[in-house]
Amino acid sequence: MSRAFVNEDAGGATPRRGYGLPARDDPRFDEAAAAALLEAARAGETASAEEATGYYWGEPRLHAPVRALLLRARAAGDDRLAQLAERFLR
């Protein structure tokens, strides 16, 4: 394989940044995971947030918290976050 297609820095065993998530058994975990996924998408780090949260982009279990974040983003005029939330919900 050509070295042009090898990314030696790709993939690590840990997320690239901390997300400040509560414990998985905390009732606020899903809301925090939804926020982490959206903010990571804004920064171009979706895979890192997926690894940290254990949820993939578009996870149906997170639709309710993402809808709540969408409403808050619209109220705050955060068009980019609203766009990302809408994409998550597709």
GUNU-661993 format. One record per residue (C-alpha): residue number from 1; residue in one letter; x, y, z. Coordinates in Angstrom, 2 decimals. Example, Ala and Ser with C-alpha at 12.3 -4.5 7.8 and 13.67 -1.06 7.14 Angstrom:
@i=1&aa=A&c1=12.30&c2=-4.50&c3=7.80
@i=2&aa=S&c1=13.67&c2=-1.06&c3=7.14
***
This chain:
@i=1&aa=M&c1=0.00&c2=0.00&c3=0.00
@i=2&aa=S&c1=1.25&c2=3.45&c3=-0.84
@i=3&aa=R&c1=2.35&c2=5.56&c3=2.13
@i=4&aa=A&c1=0.07&c2=8.27&c3=0.74
@i=5&aa=F&c1=-2.85&c2=6.25&c3=2.07
@i=6&aa=V&c1=-1.41&c2=5.48&c3=5.48
@i=7&aa=N&c1=-2.24&c2=7.84&c3=8.32
@i=8&aa=E&c1=0.22&c2=7.00&c3=11.05
@i=9&aa=D&c1=-1.57&c2=9.30&c3=13.50
@i=10&aa=A&c1=-5.00&c2=7.79&c3=12.92
@i=11&aa=G&c1=-6.95&c2=5.95&c3=15.52
@i=12&aa=G&c1=-6.03&c2=5.74&c3=19.10
@i=13&aa=A&c1=-7.42&c2=3.80&c3=21.98
@i=14&aa=T&c1=-8.71&c2=6.93&c3=23.70
@i=15&aa=P&c1=-10.74&c2=9.94&c3=22.61
@i=16&aa=R&c1=-8.70&c2=12.99&c3=21.58
@i=17&aa=R&c1=-10.26&c2=15.19&c3=24.26
@i=18&aa=G&c1=-12.19&c2=14.92&c3=27.47
@i=19&aa=Y&c1=-15.93&c2=15.38&c3=27.26
@i=20&aa=G&c1=-16.75&c2=15.70&c3=30.95
@i=21&aa=L&c1=-19.39&c2=13.00&c3=30.74
@i=22&aa=P&c1=-21.14&c2=11.77&c3=33.87
@i=23&aa=A&c1=-21.09&c2=8.05&c3=34.69
@i=24&aa=R&c1=-23.07&c2=5.92&c3=32.24
@i=25&aa=D&c1=-25.60&c2=5.06&c3=34.95
@i=26&aa=D&c1=-26.23&c2=8.75&c3=35.68
@i=27&aa=P&c1=-29.69&c2=9.81&c3=34.44
@i=28&aa=R&c1=-28.06&c2=12.82&c3=32.74
@i=29&aa=F&c1=-25.69&c2=10.70&c3=30.64
@i=30&aa=D&c1=-27.79&c2=10.64&c3=27.47
@i=31&aa=E&c1=-28.25&c2=14.42&c3=27.50
@i=32&aa=A&c1=-24.52&c2=14.94&c3=28.03
@i=33&aa=A&c1=-23.70&c2=12.40&c3=25.31
@i=34&aa=A&c1=-26.01&c2=14.17&c3=22.85
@i=35&aa=A&c1=-24.38&c2=17.52&c3=23.60
@i=36&aa=A&c1=-20.91&c2=15.98&c3=23.28
@i=37&aa=L&c1=-21.71&c2=14.46&c3=19.89
@i=38&aa=L&c1=-23.08&c2=17.74&c3=18.54
@i=39&aa=E&c1=-20.20&c2=19.84&c3=19.85
@i=40&aa=A&c1=-17.68&c2=17.31&c3=18.55
@i=41&aa=A&c1=-19.35&c2=17.43&c3=15.13
@i=42&aa=R&c1=-18.99&c2=21.22&c3=15.20
@i=43&aa=A&c1=-15.25&c2=20.71&c3=15.81
@i=44&aa=G&c1=-14.90&c2=17.90&c3=13.25
@i=45&aa=E&c1=-14.26&c2=15.26&c3=15.93
@i=46&aa=T&c1=-17.36&c2=13.09&c3=15.70
@i=47&aa=A&c1=-15.45&c2=9.81&c3=15.87
@i=48&aa=S&c1=-13.76&c2=10.88&c3=19.09
@i=49&aa=A&c1=-17.12&c2=11.69&c3=20.71
@i=50&aa=E&c1=-18.61&c2=8.43&c3=19.47
@i=51&aa=E&c1=-15.79&c2=6.58&c3=21.16
@i=52&aa=A&c1=-16.15&c2=8.58&c3=24.37
@i=53&aa=T&c1=-19.94&c2=8.22&c3=24.60
@i=54&aa=G&c1=-20.42&c2=4.76&c3=23.17
@i=55&aa=Y&c1=-23.12&c2=6.14&c3=20.85
@i=56&aa=Y&c1=-22.94&c2=6.57&c3=17.09
@i=57&aa=W&c1=-24.14&c2=9.61&c3=15.17
@i=58&aa=G&c1=-27.92&c2=9.44&c3=14.74
@i=59&aa=E&c1=-28.50&c2=7.06&c3=17.69
@i=60&aa=P&c1=-32.30&c2=6.88&c3=18.13
@i=61&aa=R&c1=-31.97&c2=6.74&c3=21.92
@i=62&aa=L&c1=-30.55&c2=10.28&c3=21.82
@i=63&aa=H&c1=-33.28&c2=11.82&c3=19.65
@i=64&aa=A&c1=-35.20&c2=13.33&c3=22.59
@i=65&aa=P&c1=-32.16&c2=15.10&c3=24.08
@i=66&aa=V&c1=-31.06&c2=16.26&c3=20.62
@i=67&aa=R&c1=-34.55&c2=17.69&c3=19.96
@i=68&aa=A&c1=-34.25&c2=19.64&c3=23.23
@i=69&aa=L&c1=-30.81&c2=20.91&c3=22.18
@i=70&aa=L&c1=-32.24&c2=21.87&c3=18.78
@i=71&aa=L&c1=-34.92&c2=24.01&c3=20.42
@i=72&aa=R&c1=-32.32&c2=25.71&c3=22.64
@i=73&aa=A&c1=-30.01&c2=26.30&c3=19.67
@i=74&aa=R&c1=-32.80&c2=27.91&c3=17.66
@i=75&aa=A&c1=-33.80&c2=30.11&c3=20.63
@i=76&aa=A&c1=-30.18&c2=31.19&c3=21.08
@i=77&aa=G&c1=-29.69&c2=31.84&c3=17.36
@i=78&aa=D&c1=-26.97&c2=29.18&c3=17.11
@i=79&aa=D&c1=-27.61&c2=28.25&c3=13.49
@i=80&aa=R&c1=-24.67&c2=25.83&c3=13.24
@i=81&aa=L&c1=-25.73&c2=23.81&c3=16.29
@i=82&aa=A&c1=-29.32&c2=23.77&c3=15.01
@i=83&aa=Q&c1=-28.08&c2=22.49&c3=11.63
@i=84&aa=L&c1=-26.07&c2=19.73&c3=13.28
@i=85&aa=A&c1=-29.00&c2=18.70&c3=15.48
@i=86&aa=E&c1=-31.28&c2=18.54&c3=12.43
@i=87&aa=R&c1=-28.74&c2=16.31&c3=10.65
@i=88&aa=F&c1=-28.48&c2=14.07&c3=13.71
@i=89&aa=L&c1=-32.26&c2=13.59&c3=13.68
@i=90&aa=R&c1=-32.49&c2=12.56&c3=10.00
***
